[in-house]
Amino acid sequence: MSETLSILVERVRPLYEGKDPAHRFDHIERIIDFCLRVGPPLGADMGLLLPAALVHGVKEDERLREVLGERYKEVVNLARNASKSPQTLEERVLHDANLYDALGAIGIARAFTKGGYEGQTIEETLRIMKENIRRPLLTQEGRRMAEERLEFMRRFLERLEEEMRVLRTVSGRPPSP
């Protein structure tokens, strides 16, 4: 890890402490891991991608500007664009890294952790998970890596919906859409 990246990690880690439990620094570590696996074989600019992965969940901060220097705006823009309208290779890899972490068993655990933190009902959290499995991964490697997670999540959601239908039938409540 470059010296700049190490310094950035030190400065960024505390900025995630106040986040909801599903978006703390361990989430960032999983994002970084995905970027390290997918970015290099695709020829991604890792000097841009890794800092963007580190800061994608924090607001602009003067401490980041100090460490990133002239690349600050480029890194912040990449992080922002990855979640809105990814165009560049690095934006697509970061988009896929974030989505990948929302899928599979980890994605389910994160969804319920965040849902509990925000006071969501099971139905609300279920709706968000369904949205996540419909979102497209933008790199071929991301799609390949996500296949197993997507299948696991679909089976889980089917089972959860079935159990909820049975409960509604027993309680006399109408099924939710």
N, C-alpha and C positions, 0 to 999 in steps of 0.2 A: 504494500500500500504506500502510495506516495506520501511525502511529508505533509503536503497541503491537504490531502484527503484525511490523514490522521488528525490534523488540527481541526478540520471541519467536523469530523466525528465528535471530537471533544466539545466543540461549541454547539453542535446540533443536538446531541443526546439530551441535555436538560430541557430543551424546548418541547420535547415529547412527553415530559413527565405529567403535565396537566391535561393531556389528551384522554379521550375515553379509552378504556382498557383494550379495545380492539385496534387502536391506532397508536400504540406506544412504540418504543424503539424496537421491540422484537419484530413488529410488523416491517419496519424499515430494514432490519437484518435479512428478513425473508425476501424483500424486494431486491436488495443488493445481491443476494445469492442467485436469484433468477437472472438478473442482469449480467452477472459474471458467467453464467452458463450459456446464455443466449447471445449476448452482445458480441463477444470476440469472434465467434465463427461467422457472424453476419458482417463483420467489419465495422461495427459501431465505434464511434469515438468515445472510448471509455473514460477519457479525461473530462468529458462533458456529461456522459450518461451517469456515472457514479455520483458525482456531486448533485445532479438533479434528482437522483433516486433518494439521496440523503435528505434533501430539503423539500421534497414534493408535498409533505404534509404539514409544513410550517408556514406561517406568514413571513413576508419579507422582513428581514431583520438586519440591523446595522452590523452585527457580529458576522453575519454571513458575507456581507459586502466587503468587510476587512479581509477575510480569508480568501475569497474568490477573486477579488480585485477586478481586473478588466473582463473576466468571464462571468461576473455576477449576473448581469442582465440576460445573457445567453442561457445560463443555467436556470434562472428563475422562469424565463419564457418556456424553456423546454419542459420544466416541471408542470407549468400551468397548461401548456398545449397538450401534454400527454393525456390529461383527463378531459379535455374539451374537444379538440379536433386534431388528433395526431396526424402529422404529415411526414415528418422526417423519420428516418430509420430509428434514431434514438428515441423519439417521441413514441413510436409504435412499440419499441421494446419496453419502455417504462409503462406504457398503457397496459401491455400484456402482463408485466410483472405484478402490477397492482390488481388486475382482474384475477390472475392466477391465484393470488393470495386470498381471494374472496370465494374460491371454489373448493370442493372436496370437504374432507373432515375439518380441515383448518378453517375453511370458509364458513362452514356451519357453526363451528364453535365461535368464530369471530362475530357472526351475525347475531347469535343469541346473546353473546357478551355485550355487544353494542346495543342490541334491542333492550336488554334488561337495564343497562345503564341509562337509556333514554326513555324507559317506561313504556316500551311498545308492547302490544299484544302479540300473541303467537301468530295470529293472522297477519299482522303488519310485518313482522319479521319474515314470515313465509313469502309475502308479496315481494319483498326486497330480494330474497334469495332467488325467486323465480326470475326477477329482472336480471340478476347477475348471470344466470345460466343462459339467458337469451342474448347477452352482449357478445359481440364477436371479438375473438382474439385476432390480432392483425398480422402476426408473423406465423409462418409455417411451423417453426419450432414451438412457438407458444401453443398453437392448436394441437400439435402432437403431444406435448407434455400435458395438456389439460384434458385429454380424452378420458383418462381413467377417473380424474377428479369430477368431471362433468357427469359421467355415468353413475358414480357413487352418489353424487348430489341428487340426481334425478330419482334414483331409487329411494333415497331418504325422503325426498319431498313427496313422492307417491305414497310411501308408507305413512308419513305424517298426515297427509290429507285424508287417507283412508281412516286412520284412527280418529281424526277430527269429525269425519262424517258419521262414524259410529256413535261418537259422543253426542252429536247433534240429534241423531235419531232417538237415542235414549232419553235425552233431555227435552225433546220436543221443539228445540230451536230450529229455525230454518237454516239450511246450509248457506254458507257465505259464498259469494261469487268466485 
